[in-house]
């Protein structure tokens, strides 16, 4: 037996129109953040002399530091965080 979910909030064209600007702002924030992360990775590459070192992300969360060519093991987040 399949039950239908009844939502209290209806998705309407006016609602979508109100939400679009927020999505555009999110895109801008993500672009800005990604640019800052890339600059930080460039600094990390220069400091370590590892050409392809980067922050490694899984499911939208940074989990460690590794390199593109996988010639080094992943350094897990808990190993480099001050906690």
N, C-alpha and C positions, 0 to 999 in steps of 0.2 A: 504494500500500500504506500503510495507516494503522497506526502502531504505538501501542500502549497504553503509557502511562507507568505504571510500578509504583512507588508511593510506599512508603517504609518505615514512615511514620507513618500510622496509620489515624485517620480522623475519627470519633470516637465521641461518644455523648451525655455520658459522664463527662468527656471532654476539653472539649467545648463548655461544660459546666457550670463547669469550672475556669477557662476563659478569659473567661466573661461578666463577672466582677468587674473584670478588667483592662480590658475594653472600656469599662465604666462609668467607671473612673478616667480613661481616655483622654478620654472625653467631657467630664468635669469639667475636665481640664487644658486642653482645647481651648477650652471656654467661658471659662475664666479668662484664657487667652492672648488670645482674641478681644476680651474686655472691655478688657484693657490696651492692645491695639492701637487700639481705638476711642477710648479716652481720649487716647492719643498723637496720633491724627489730629485730635481736637478741639483739642488744644493747637497743632498745626501749622496748623489753620484760623485760629485766633485770631492766631497770630504772623504769618502771611502775608496775612491778610485775604482768602484765597481760600476761599469758602464750601464748596466741594465737593471740596477737595483730599484725596487719600487715597494710601495705599500700594497699588500695583498688583501683583496676584498672577497668575501664570500657572503652571498645572500644580503648584500647591501650593508655589511658591517666589516670594518677593517679588522683582520684577524692576525696580521703579522707583517713581516718584511721578508721579501724574497727577491729573486731575480727572474727575468723573463725566460732566460735559457735554462733555468733550473739546474745551475751548476753549483748551487749552494742549498743547504737545507733551509726550510722556512724557519725564521726566528719568530716564535710565537709572541703574541701581544703581551702576555704576562711577563715575558722575559725582559722586555724593554720599557715597561711602564713602572713608574714610581707609585707603588700602592702600599 
